[in-house]
Amino acid sequence: MLRPDDCERVARQLLAENSDRYVGIDLWDAGAIDKICATDTSLDVHIELAFPAERWRIELAKEVETALTERLRQSGWNGSVHVHVGWALRAPQARRNLPQVRQIREIIAVASGKGGVGKSTTAVNLALGLAYEGARVGLLDADIYGPSQPRMLGLSGERPSSLDGKTLIPPVGHGIKMMSIGLLVDEEQPMVWRGPMVSQALNQLLLETDWGELDYLIVDMPPGTGDIQLTLSQRVPLSGAVIVTTPQDIALLDARKGLKMFQKVEVPVLGVIENMSTHVCSHCGHEEHIFGAGGGRRMAEQYGVDLLAELPLDIRIREQADGGRPTVIAEPESTLGRAYVGMARRTAARLAAASSSAFPSITIEQS
């Protein structure tokens, strides 16, 4: 019969053996093990994650509980095992001596080196994935020349309101607060503006919107490395950036420029998302790498950042975004939906790891 300290040792060993799929390291080294309580007949493990995990915590608790039960049964111990998983965001750190935007905890830029790689679709599903896991999320459409988020969130024709004539109240689509120049002008009206006007408009959309309290503000950046990117990088306390690319060489060439730009202005790059990674024929099931294979992974390895997701090319993703119900809303438990939600979890986990200056204390109790 195992003693309580033996049960604790087995639990600690198991938790240190396996890397969490989102944290990237084992839960013990990540500082996520809050408390272990062992008695002669029971073992209780308390885990606290530092990223939104309202649904993932249930799956994780079952996984860890099953693994611990099997390991302890092999050692002849027949007590009960209970795993409790919660989550809480840690306090944000100061960003390059820039003041925090009022009531917004973290700001994440979603960028690409060129257009046509699915950046906006990725950004809206990232925002919805974070909200799916319990976070309070806003989405800023920073693409002044080609705003697309009003249509993707089913808000075409909506207009922001104002109670004081000074600040705008953003409309809400699928639980996400969203602001875009596309909400202020006709959908087909071109924005024929020079750089300074664009930067000023973006500044107003960000700072003169009453976002309320947000855990995350996702910024859908325009493609390239121009005025808007510099304005945001130099004036806004970005918590991190995500680079979206396709596997093809031309897209990767431009994506590298975007990644280097953020590194140059000291904005942490949380990782690379490879979009349109593979296509599975809806008729015969044949899988094909239309735009090449492994480009995003090689880029991530080259620059020492994480590969956050490899997302497929699927007609449903386009249809759902065009219809105002992106994949995370349309079918969250499908293979496609889970890929986007996993991307959101991984992005938030990487941000938590990058922002953490100290792990929480770990206590072990025996009785």
Backbone torsions as a table, in degrees:
resi	resn	phi	psi	omega
1	MET	NA	126.6	-180.0
2	LEU	-71.8	142.2	174.5
3	ARG	-84.2	164.6	179.7
4	PRO	-55.1	-40.6	-179.2
5	ASP	-69.2	-27.9	175.1
6	ASP	-68.6	-40.9	177.5
7	CYS	-61.8	-42.0	178.4
8	GLU	-63.1	-40.7	179.7
9	ARG	-63.7	-42.9	178.6
10	VAL	-62.5	-43.8	179.8
11	ALA	-62.7	-44.6	-179.1
12	ARG	-64.3	-40.0	179.8
13	GLN	-64.0	-44.4	-179.5
14	LEU	-64.8	-42.9	-178.8
15	LEU	-67.4	-22.8	179.2
16	ALA	-90.2	-9.3	-176.4
17	GLU	-85.6	-33.4	-169.5
18	ASN	-114.6	131.4	177.2
19	SER	-76.8	136.4	173.9
20	ASP	-72.5	138.1	-173.2
21	ARG	-67.2	-19.5	-179.6
22	TYR	-106.1	-39.6	179.6
23	VAL	-69.0	-34.2	178.5
24	GLY	93.7	-19.4	174.2
25	ILE	-129.4	172.5	-178.3
26	ASP	-68.9	155.2	-174.4
27	LEU	-62.3	-29.8	-179.9
28	TRP	-68.2	-50.4	179.8
29	ASP	-66.9	-26.5	179.1
30	ALA	-75.2	-6.9	-179.2
31	GLY	74.2	20.6	-176.7
32	ALA	-88.2	-9.6	179.6
33	ILE	-85.0	105.7	-174.8
34	ASP	-80.5	-39.6	-175.3
35	LYS	-164.0	144.3	172.7
36	ILE	-127.1	124.0	179.9
37	CYS	-118.8	119.1	-178.2
38	ALA	-120.9	137.1	171.6
39	THR	-128.7	-174.8	178.9
40	ASP	-68.5	-21.6	-174.2
41	THR	-123.6	-2.6	-177.6
42	SER	-151.0	154.2	175.7
43	LEU	-133.6	123.2	178.3
44	ASP	-117.6	126.8	178.4
45	VAL	-117.4	128.1	-179.8
46	HIS	-112.5	121.0	-178.2
47	ILE	-116.4	134.1	174.7
48	GLU	-126.9	116.0	179.7
49	LEU	-87.6	153.6	-176.3
50	ALA	-102.7	21.7	177.7
51	PHE	-142.5	160.4	-177.1
52	PRO	-58.5	128.3	-174.3
53	ALA	-153.1	41.1	-175.5
54	GLU	-60.6	-36.0	177.1
55	ARG	-95.8	-38.1	-179.2
56	TRP	-63.4	-30.8	-177.5
57	ARG	-62.2	-31.6	179.3
58	ILE	-69.6	-45.5	178.2
59	GLU	-64.0	-43.1	-178.4
60	LEU	-64.4	-42.0	179.4
61	ALA	-58.8	-43.1	179.5
62	LYS	-65.3	-42.6	-179.5
63	GLU	-62.0	-49.2	-177.1
64	VAL	-68.1	-39.9	179.8
65	GLU	-62.6	-42.9	178.7
66	THR	-64.2	-44.9	-179.1
67	ALA	-64.4	-42.9	179.1
68	LEU	-65.6	-41.0	180.0
69	THR	-61.2	-45.5	-179.8
70	GLU	-63.7	-42.8	-179.2
71	ARG	-64.7	-41.2	-178.9
72	LEU	-72.7	-34.3	176.5
73	ARG	-62.4	-37.4	178.4
74	GLN	-63.9	-24.8	179.3
75	SER	-93.4	5.7	176.4
76	GLY	86.2	13.5	-179.4
77	TRP	-100.3	129.2	-173.3
78	ASN	-116.7	20.8	178.1
79	GLY	-74.8	179.3	-179.4
80	SER	-90.1	147.6	179.8
81	VAL	-122.4	129.3	178.6
82	HIS	-130.4	128.0	178.9
83	VAL	-117.8	126.4	-178.6
84	HIS	-115.1	125.1	-179.0
85	VAL	-121.9	127.8	174.5
86	GLY	-129.4	-179.8	176.4
87	TRP	-147.6	149.1	177.9
88	ALA	-155.6	130.5	179.7
89	LEU	-76.0	138.4	178.5
90	ARG	-83.4	160.0	-178.9
91	ALA	-62.5	133.6	179.9
92	PRO	-68.8	151.3	177.8
93	GLN	-92.7	158.0	175.5
94	ALA	-64.5	141.8	-177.1
95	ARG	-110.5	104.0	172.1
96	ARG	49.3	40.3	177.0
97	ASN	63.1	19.1	176.1
98	LEU	-95.0	139.4	-179.7
99	PRO	-68.6	145.7	176.8
100	GLN	-65.9	143.6	172.3
101	VAL	-72.7	131.7	-170.9
102	ARG	-52.4	124.9	173.0
103	GLN	70.4	9.5	177.2
104	ILE	-111.3	121.3	-175.9
105	ARG	-75.0	-52.9	-175.6
106	GLU	-134.6	142.0	177.1
107	ILE	-122.0	122.5	-177.9
108	ILE	-117.4	124.3	177.1
109	ALA	-91.3	133.5	174.3
110	VAL	-109.9	114.6	-169.5
111	ALA	-130.0	163.6	174.0
112	SER	-148.4	158.0	178.9
113	GLY	-78.9	-26.4	-178.1
114	LYS	-142.5	165.0	178.1
115	GLY	-81.2	166.8	175.0
116	GLY	84.2	9.7	-178.7
117	VAL	-100.4	3.5	178.4
118	GLY	86.4	26.4	-177.2
119	LYS	-63.5	-46.1	-177.0
120	SER	-66.5	-39.9	176.6
121	THR	-63.1	-40.0	177.7
122	THR	-65.9	-41.6	-178.1
123	ALA	-63.1	-45.8	-177.5
124	VAL	-67.8	-36.8	178.1
125	ASN	-73.4	-28.5	172.7
126	LEU	-64.3	-46.9	179.0
127	ALA	-61.5	-45.0	-179.2
128	LEU	-68.5	-33.7	177.6
129	GLY	-65.5	-39.3	176.7
130	LEU	-66.3	-40.7	177.6
131	ALA	-67.1	-35.0	177.7
132	TYR	-59.5	-30.5	-179.8
133	GLU	-94.4	10.3	170.8
134	GLY	105.8	0.1	-178.0
135	ALA	-83.5	157.2	172.5
136	ARG	-92.3	119.3	-167.0
137	VAL	-130.3	141.4	170.8
138	GLY	-123.1	160.0	-179.3
139	LEU	-133.1	120.2	176.5
140	LEU	-103.8	118.7	176.7
141	ASP	-85.7	99.1	-175.8
142	ALA	-90.4	3.6	178.1
143	ASP	-85.8	87.8	-175.1
144	ILE	-64.2	-38.3	-176.6
145	TYR	-78.5	-28.0	-177.4
146	GLY	-138.9	62.9	-178.1
147	PRO	-67.8	133.9	-178.4
148	SER	-128.6	-12.1	-174.4
149	GLN	-66.7	-32.7	176.8
150	PRO	-56.2	-42.6	179.0
151	ARG	-70.6	-40.7	-176.5
152	MET	-65.9	-31.1	179.9
153	LEU	-96.5	10.1	178.2
154	GLY	69.9	29.5	-176.3
155	LEU	-113.4	16.3	178.1
156	SER	-59.2	132.6	-179.2
157	GLY	89.2	-12.6	177.3
158	GLU	-74.4	154.5	175.7
159	ARG	-130.6	139.4	175.9
160	PRO	-68.5	147.2	178.0
161	SER	-100.1	173.5	178.3
162	SER	-150.6	133.4	179.5
163	LEU	-93.6	-26.0	-175.6
164	ASP	-119.4	1.2	-178.9
165	GLY	76.0	4.0	-178.2
166	LYS	-118.2	-38.6	-178.8
167	THR	-116.8	149.6	-178.9
168	LEU	-98.9	140.2	174.1
169	ILE	-99.2	115.6	-174.0
170	PRO	-72.9	143.1	173.2
171	PRO	-68.9	162.6	-176.6
172	VAL	-118.6	127.6	175.6
173	GLY	-123.3	119.6	179.9
174	HIS	54.4	37.7	177.5
175	GLY	84.4	2.2	-178.1
176	ILE	-108.4	127.2	172.6
177	LYS	-77.9	131.2	-174.4
178	MET	-135.3	137.0	174.9
179	MET	-128.9	137.1	-177.1
180	SER	-156.0	149.0	172.9
181	ILE	-61.7	-23.5	178.3
182	GLY	-66.5	-15.2	176.0
183	LEU	-84.9	-13.1	-173.6
184	LEU	-106.8	-14.2	-179.9
185	VAL	-130.2	166.9	176.2
186	ASP	-62.2	144.4	-174.8
187	GLU	-57.4	-31.9	-176.4
188	GLU	-99.2	4.4	-179.1
189	GLN	-81.1	123.7	179.1
190	PRO	-77.2	146.7	177.4
191	MET	-98.3	95.2	-177.8
192	VAL	-93.0	75.5	-175.0
193	TRP	-122.2	149.0	172.0
194	ARG	-83.8	169.7	-173.9
195	GLY	-51.8	-49.5	-178.3
196	PRO	-60.5	-36.0	179.1
197	MET	-68.0	-38.7	178.9
198	VAL	-64.4	-44.5	-179.7
199	SER	-63.1	-39.9	179.2
200	GLN	-66.4	-41.1	178.6
201	ALA	-62.7	-42.8	179.1
202	LEU	-62.9	-42.5	179.4
203	ASN	-59.6	-39.8	179.7
204	GLN	-70.2	-40.5	179.9
205	LEU	-61.6	-36.2	-179.0
206	LEU	-78.6	-50.2	-169.0
207	LEU	-91.3	-18.5	-179.6
208	GLU	-105.9	18.7	173.4
209	THR	-104.8	133.5	177.4
210	ASP	-85.3	89.4	-176.3
211	TRP	-75.5	-19.2	-170.6
212	GLY	71.4	-163.1	179.5
213	GLU	-84.9	122.6	179.5
214	LEU	-125.3	140.6	170.4
215	ASP	-79.5	-38.7	-179.5
216	TYR	-138.8	137.6	166.2
217	LEU	-114.8	116.8	177.5
218	ILE	-92.3	128.4	-179.3
219	VAL	-109.0	113.8	176.3
220	ASP	-83.0	102.0	-174.7
221	MET	-80.4	154.0	170.0
222	PRO	-72.8	160.8	177.9
223	PRO	-69.2	155.5	175.7
224	GLY	99.6	-167.2	-178.3
225	THR	-135.8	55.9	-174.3
226	GLY	-104.6	-147.2	-172.9
227	ASP	-60.0	-45.2	-175.7
228	ILE	-64.6	-42.7	179.7
229	GLN	-61.8	-42.9	179.6
230	LEU	-67.4	-40.6	179.3
231	THR	-59.1	-48.8	-179.4
232	LEU	-65.5	-43.9	-175.3
233	SER	-65.6	-34.9	-174.2
234	GLN	-93.1	-23.4	-174.2
235	ARG	-112.7	-17.9	-174.3
236	VAL	-113.6	135.4	-179.7
237	PRO	-75.5	73.2	179.5
238	LEU	-63.6	131.0	177.2
239	SER	-77.1	-31.0	-178.6
240	GLY	-179.4	169.6	179.7
241	ALA	-129.8	147.8	175.5
242	VAL	-119.1	131.4	-178.5
243	ILE	-104.2	124.5	178.7
244	VAL	-104.5	133.3	179.1
245	THR	-146.8	166.8	167.1
246	THR	-104.6	168.3	-174.7
247	PRO	-72.4	-14.3	-173.5
248	GLN	-69.4	151.8	-172.5
249	ASP	-61.2	-40.2	-177.7
250	ILE	-63.9	-44.0	178.8
251	ALA	-64.6	-40.1	-179.7
252	LEU	-65.7	-36.2	179.1
253	LEU	-60.1	-45.0	179.5
254	ASP	-73.9	-34.3	179.2
255	ALA	-63.2	-35.8	177.8
256	ARG	-61.8	-36.9	178.5
257	LYS	-64.3	-42.5	177.7
258	GLY	-62.7	-42.3	179.5
259	LEU	-62.6	-45.3	-179.2
260	LYS	-65.4	-32.9	178.5
261	MET	-61.6	-46.1	179.9
262	PHE	-65.5	-38.3	176.9
263	GLN	-63.3	-37.1	-178.1
264	LYS	-66.3	-36.3	179.9
265	VAL	-95.1	14.8	172.1
266	GLU	63.5	38.7	171.1
267	VAL	-101.2	123.0	-178.3
268	PRO	-60.3	132.4	174.3
269	VAL	-92.4	113.0	-175.9
270	LEU	-73.7	-27.1	178.7
271	GLY	160.7	-178.2	-178.3
272	VAL	-114.6	137.9	173.2
273	ILE	-113.6	120.8	177.0
274	GLU	-92.7	111.4	179.5
275	ASN	-95.9	156.9	-178.9
276	MET	54.9	40.1	-174.5
277	SER	-65.1	-42.0	-178.4
278	THR	-151.1	156.4	178.6
279	HIS	-125.8	131.2	176.7
280	VAL	-110.2	121.2	-178.5
281	CYS	-61.6	129.3	-178.7
282	SER	-72.5	-12.6	-178.9
283	HIS	-97.7	-48.1	-174.3
284	CYS	-110.5	-12.2	179.1
285	GLY	83.2	4.7	-180.0
286	HIS	-69.3	131.7	179.6
287	GLU	-100.0	133.5	-176.0
288	GLU	-142.0	139.0	176.3
289	HIS	-91.4	86.3	-173.5
290	ILE	-63.6	-40.2	-175.3
291	PHE	-101.5	15.7	-177.4
292	GLY	103.6	172.1	-175.1
293	ALA	-129.7	135.7	169.9
294	GLY	76.9	8.9	-177.8
295	GLY	-64.4	-42.7	179.7
296	GLY	-64.4	-40.1	179.3
297	ARG	-64.5	-43.3	179.4
298	ARG	-64.1	-39.2	178.2
299	MET	-64.0	-44.1	179.2
300	ALA	-60.9	-43.5	179.5
301	GLU	-66.2	-37.7	-178.9
302	GLN	-62.0	-38.7	-175.2
303	TYR	-103.8	7.7	174.4
304	GLY	67.6	34.3	176.8
305	VAL	-119.6	174.6	-175.7
306	ASP	-89.2	148.5	167.8
307	LEU	-89.9	108.8	-172.3
308	LEU	-81.2	-28.5	-179.1
309	ALA	-169.6	152.1	168.1
310	GLU	-120.5	104.2	-171.4
311	LEU	-100.4	143.5	-174.9
312	PRO	-81.4	164.7	169.3
313	LEU	-95.2	112.9	-174.5
314	ASP	-143.7	134.1	-176.5
315	ILE	-62.4	-27.5	-179.2
316	ARG	-65.5	-34.0	179.5
317	ILE	-61.7	-44.9	179.6
318	ARG	-66.5	-44.9	-178.6
319	GLU	-63.0	-41.4	-177.9
320	GLN	-68.8	-40.8	178.4
321	ALA	-66.9	-43.7	178.4
322	ASP	-62.4	-31.5	-178.3
323	GLY	-85.4	1.7	178.0
324	GLY	81.3	12.4	176.5
325	ARG	-132.6	80.8	-178.1
326	PRO	-56.5	164.8	-168.9
327	THR	-54.2	-40.7	-178.3
328	VAL	-62.7	-28.8	176.8
329	ILE	-86.7	-42.6	-174.2
330	ALA	-68.7	-42.2	-177.8
331	GLU	-153.1	72.1	-174.4
332	PRO	-63.8	-28.0	-177.2
333	GLU	-95.6	3.9	175.4
334	SER	-76.5	172.5	177.3
335	THR	-60.1	-41.5	178.9
336	LEU	-65.8	-46.7	-179.1
337	GLY	-61.3	-43.1	-179.9
338	ARG	-66.8	-29.6	176.7
339	ALA	-64.8	-41.9	179.5
340	TYR	-71.1	-41.0	178.8
341	VAL	-64.7	-40.1	175.7
342	GLY	-61.4	-38.8	176.2
343	MET	-60.6	-42.6	179.9
344	ALA	-65.0	-44.0	178.7
345	ARG	-61.1	-44.8	-176.9
346	ARG	-65.8	-40.1	178.9
347	THR	-63.0	-46.3	179.6
348	ALA	-65.1	-37.5	179.1
349	ALA	-66.3	-40.3	178.6
350	ARG	-65.7	-38.5	178.1
351	LEU	-65.3	-41.9	178.7
352	ALA	-62.5	-40.1	179.6
353	ALA	-67.6	-39.3	-179.4
354	ALA	-70.1	-29.4	-175.9
355	SER	-88.8	-14.9	-172.6
356	SER	-77.8	125.2	176.4
357	SER	-97.9	-17.2	-179.9
358	ALA	-156.6	139.7	176.8
359	PHE	-78.7	153.5	175.1
360	PRO	-67.4	156.9	179.1
361	SER	-72.0	151.4	179.8
362	ILE	-115.5	129.7	178.9
363	THR	-120.8	145.3	178.7
364	ILE	-123.7	124.4	-177.2
365	GLU	-118.1	137.6	175.2
366	GLN	-126.9	144.9	177.5
367	SER	-149.6	NA	NA
